[in-house]
Amino acid sequence: MKNTFFEITSNVPLTDSVYKMTLAGDTDGIDAGQFVNIKLDGLYLRRPISVCDVGESELTIIYKVVGHGTEQMSRMKDGKLDLLTGLGNGYDVSKAGEKVLLLGGGVGVPPLYLLAKKLIKDGKKVSVVLGFNRRDEVFYEDEFAALGCVVTVTTADGSYGLKGFVTDALPENYDYFFTCGPEPMLKAVYKATKTSGQFSFEERMGCGFGACMGCSCKTVTGFKRICRDGPVLEKEEILWED
């Protein structure tokens, strides 16, 4: 974990409620599946946001406006942000097979982008299924395609792409998967997939680095903290609460 300041270089809307922010700063040690924790003026708790992309000195995050913190972020055009970086246990790409499936729902899509870049670089064949509620919520379809991924988009109302959910668009041939999204989607993916895989969980957090135990979840080996032991968990260790 590292505490450092980043300079806002851009902050633009991708949809009515989803924004893409690029930040300049020290990106050393930041990996796919990890998140940053952002300090905002006037707010006690930091805001955890997943990492979408990272370069030598540039960090990209994508966030949805859902409350006071993210609404405050959406109005920022410049200035500096206080970030905790290198948080969480990211994706383990060493376990991926040759034909990899990525499944993302809503703001669960961004962390899969950096993951896709790594998998493509490793010579993997990557299929991506992106799930949204409706057409005007769709983002990053073209960006995944530009990496060389085979991309399928689903919308719940059928206004764009395939009507249905990500589980309605599972390809026949894949030997490993990675997924990120809301818990109902993750549960559906768990039941629908036939191979091993890794799940990235979205969870409300207090400290963001394992001290407060506020984001604990039960696994087959006991309780784990989503912020420190996750947010990525392997399929075989997950226990779903009824």
DASUL-V367657 format. One record per helix or strand. SS is the DSSP state (h for helix, s for strand). FROM is the first residue (numbers start at 0). TO is the last residue. If there is no record, write none. Layout:
ss,from,to
SS,FROM,TO
SS,FROM,TO
This chain:
ss,from,to
s,1,12
s,17,23
s,34,38
s,46,53
s,57,63
h,67,73
s,79,86
s,88,88
h,92,94
s,98,104
h,105,107
h,109,120
s,124,131
h,134,136
h,140,146
s,149,154
s,161,162
h,165,168
s,175,180
h,182,191
s,196,200
s,215,218
s,221,224
s,230,233
h,234,236
s,237,237
